[in-house]
Amino acid sequence: MATAMHPLAELISYLDTLAEPHILCDTEYRILAANKVYRRNYGSGQALVGQTCYAVSHHYTEPCDMVGEACPLKQSLASGQRERVLHLHHTPGGEAYVNIELAPVRGVDGEITYFVEKMEPLGVSYGLPEARALVGRAPTFRRMLELMARVAPSDATVMLQGESGSGKELVAKAIHDASRRADRPFVAVDCSGLTETLFESELFGHEKGSFTGASARRIGLVEAASGGTLFLDELGDIPLGMQVKLLRLLETGAFRRVGASDFLKADIRLISATHRNLRAMVQEGRFRQDLYYRLNTFPISLPALRERNTDVPLLAEALLSRVAPNRELHIAADAMACLMAYDYPGNVRELRNVLERATLLCDGDTIQPADLPLEVQDAVRRGGSPSDGVAGMEARLPGTVPPTLTELEVNVLRERLARHRGNRKALATELGISERTLYRKLRNLG
């Protein structure tokens, strides 16, 4: 009988025993309780009980779904089931991505009475440029993070697909760091340029005297990665003759050093990456079909930088702090317009190179368009890429006053709003911000 009379007290007591941050909400989004871990990690000393979850988590004045984001509480009310979303959450250290898992709690009448919400820090990426990990807020970037968060806790084989320079090794390391193998080795192998013999020796190791120059036994990278993660970069360059041995490794965990007769076992998680079209290579007979399906268990596509150009300012700020850590450098508004208009065939790696060159040419504390490569300077004059935020801006003649940051923002927002025919929700989704944030910005800019 006591259980029926005091369910809330017992729920609160239970939440305080949990190691992860949890809150208890009612159906009106109000926080009824927050456990000790949540108060320590996200409380910032403020009173949480009685506030709405969206006010604490996002500093919104309306529920998430009213400002263009997924609301797990509303989804759970509709489905009656547990829901999971990825949110950019306010913390005492700034904004950070967290996995939100929300479960409904039903009363004796079967109706949903409360919601228990668990927060799991993603641990691999952040929305702000201060972070030293993956940086971004664009919708395509968030979709990639959601897949990473889903697969990281498992041992599933992951295939990363993306253009050169899009950060495949960084994503692979982030998945490793968010897995149960995080305290074990992460070993990266660049498969490009390795002959079949060299590839086998590098991957599986060799015995002394197994070939000319093998003066001592050497363990391979598979053994070095035992218990951890093996990352095979440029998967499409693996010699055809080696693919069957890699398939055996994946299916049985068994391998043999070059020159040895006994098989060894390795407990590894495999992440691979390629910029090639492996499906086409399978059809052409240049890649084994059985290996392709074995490796393609959980594919993740990495967006090209031109597909998330709204992240360029965040990335530029983060990269500047890395290429010139001892200088307080800023980027002029017209220089940023050039950076956002450029297509970046080399993706984030190329942006880093562009900024490193700019820091060497910049004599003051502000990077100007003249400090950027000519092809980047010309991007605005050419009209930029179809996905950029500065399309249609004309090149400014020498001697004219460069635009202010406010002018640039007005031009960008006006052009994009026109493209979406005034649909603020669609524009907010494209920019990777909430609809309320966009509304406030439009109002402030007049």
Summary of the structure (lengths in Angstrom):
residues: 446
radius of gyration: 25.8
end to end distance: 60.5
largest distance: 82.7
contacts: 1391
relative contact order: 0.09
helix: 43%
strand: 20%
